[in-house]
Amino acid sequence: MFLYTDAATAEISRTQIWQWLRHRAQLANGETLTKKFFLDLVSEELENINKIYYDRRTFNHKLVDATELFLSLCTSHELEEFLTSLTYELILKEESNDE
């Protein structure tokens, strides 16, 4: 179930990452956050998640869709106004597949 608090957290997170990438934020270790660094980090985390949930095909499918959307929002040239507007299509697709 999609909760409003989850949506708010996702909005804040992806907007913050977009801003950090856009303004090349400096990390605590002195490195600059670049698109390559960000994508490498996401890839590494996805590998860890897939090790845990490898046998859950439905979860993996949803994870791929969510990751693609999240990455496109975080790395887009312009800040998209709302994440939730773009997720409706994915949610409806999943609901129709569940029927």
N, C-alpha and C positions, 0 to 999 in steps of 0.2 A: 504494500500500500504506500502510496506517495503522500508524504506528510508535508504540511506547510513549513514546519521547522527545518525539514530536510532541504526544501527548496530555498529557504532563506540562507542556510549554511552554504549551499552550493553557489548561490548568487554571490555571496561575500567572497568565498574562496576563489572562484574563477575570475572575479573582477580584480581582486588583489594580485593574483598571479599575472593577469594581463598588464596591470600597472607596473609591476616589478619588471616584467619583460620589456615593456615599452620604454621605461626610464632607466633600464640597465642597473637595477638595484645591486648594491654591494652586499654580499653575504657576510656573516659573522667571521668567516675564515679569510676575508679579504678578497675572495673571488667575486667576479661580476656575474650576475645571472644572465645567461645568454639562452637563446632558443635551443641551441644544441645541448647545453647542460640540462635544461629543463626536459627536453625530449629523452635524453639518456636516463635521467632520473625516473621519469614515468615508465620507461621501458624496463628498467631494473625492478621497479615496484610491481609491475605487471607479471614479471617472471616469478617473483615471490608469491603473489596471489595465485597464479596458475598452479604452482606447486601444491598449494593447500587445497584448491578446489578443482583439480584436474578432472575428476570424475563427474563433475556436475556440468553437463553440456549446456543446460539452460542458463546456468549462471555465467558460463563462459560467453555465450551468445549475447547476453545482456551487457556483460562487461565490455565486449568489443564495441557495441553500439554506444554505450556511455562514454567510453574512452575516446572514440572518434569525435563525438560531440564536444567533450570537454577540451580536447586538444585543439579543435578548430576554434572554439571560443577563446581559449587562452592565447592563441597565436595569431588571431585575425588582425588585420591592419586597423580596422575600426572596432571599437567596443560595441558589441551587440547590446541592445537595450535590456532584453530579458531572456534569461536562460529558459524559463518555463514556456515561453511562446514556441521555442524551437523543440522542446521535448514532447509536445502534444503528439506529433506524428509518430515518434518512437513508442509512446505509451499506447496509442491506438493500434499500432502495428502489433505490439505484444498482446494486447487484449484480443485482437482478432485471431492470432495464432493459438491462443489458449482455448478458444471455443471449439 
